[in-house]
Amino acid sequence: MVEFFQHIINGISLGSIYALIALGYTMVFGILSLINFAHGDVYMLGAFVGFYVAGKFQLAQNPSLGSLLFVLISAMVICGIVGFVIERFAYRPLRGAPRINLLITAVGVSLFLEYAGQIVFGADPKFFPEIYTPDTEWEIAGVSINPLQITVLGISITLMIILQFIIFKTRLGRAMRAVSFDHKLASLMGIPTDRIISATFVMGSALAGAAGVLVGLVYPKIEPLMGIMPGLKAFVSAVLGGIGNIVGAVVGAVTLGLAEEFLVGYWIPSYRDALAFGLLILILLFKPTGLFGKATNEKV
């Protein structure tokens, strides 16, 4: 029973990281009906921004929660700017083009970020500095809890709550929901759709940047291709929950994190990465709309 609860804690911690990435996928899809395959690589950039910011200010010499928050905010700001640039110069010129053009562009941007990262950062793996190192592990009823996991979970939940507040309690959020409902109608009502779409990319990319730092904190090995598999798993999480649905993305991510952890703990660890793709096939076969998605009719 102790081992069971240990796997639950590990799975929720992993799922919270997937959720931060999945939220970017689901937000962009909800606004543009576009799968932004470059999103996983923005997550990779977040990890490297954290790596270089921590090195520049020598934060590993004085590990603290303040150092972590400084690196986290820096990565979110830089990745938000990158998200804005991607939307402005890669996707906006193709706004009226067929969707296949946008899809191919998304794949191209993803490849550009991956191999530009190898040129700029180097292909060799790097190790994320210890900018926050809690002293001891906690033990509750025999279950060992790493304070880093609780920190990651707490930061992830805080960011998700802030996102929910923005979407449902602010003018920007109302505008985002209006643009998601109908671009042209929102534009006729005076909503600056281009700015709202850019803001969506900025927020989604900032969350991905935060996920990159949190992963570097828990799994310190980072490299330029690190965004491929987590990006795909986050996409599966978004589809599982119902892509375009914020709550669904979080539920799907936590579900996938728990499923991976139990697979590793009780069955065959080598199937861990295959699990996400197996789930994706099952979703598309039996419930293409996901857990919280709604079927829509599309004119062709």
Buried (B, 14 or more C-beta within 10 A) or exposed (E): EEEEBBBBBBBBBBBBBBBBBBBBBBBBBBBBBBBBBBBBBBBBBBBBBBBBBBEEBEBBEEBEEEBBBBBBBBBBBBBBBBBBBBBBEBBBEBBEEEEEEBBBBBEEBBEBBBBEBBEEBEEEEBEBBBBBEBEEEEEEEEBEBBBBBBBBBEBBEEBBEEBBEBBEEEEBBBBBBBBBEEBEEBBEEEBEBBEBBBBBBBBBBBBBBBBBBBBBBBEBEBBBBBBBEBBBBBBBBBBBBBBBBBBBBBBBBBBBBBBBBBBBBEEEEEEBEEBBEEBBEEBEEEEEBBBBBEEEEEEE
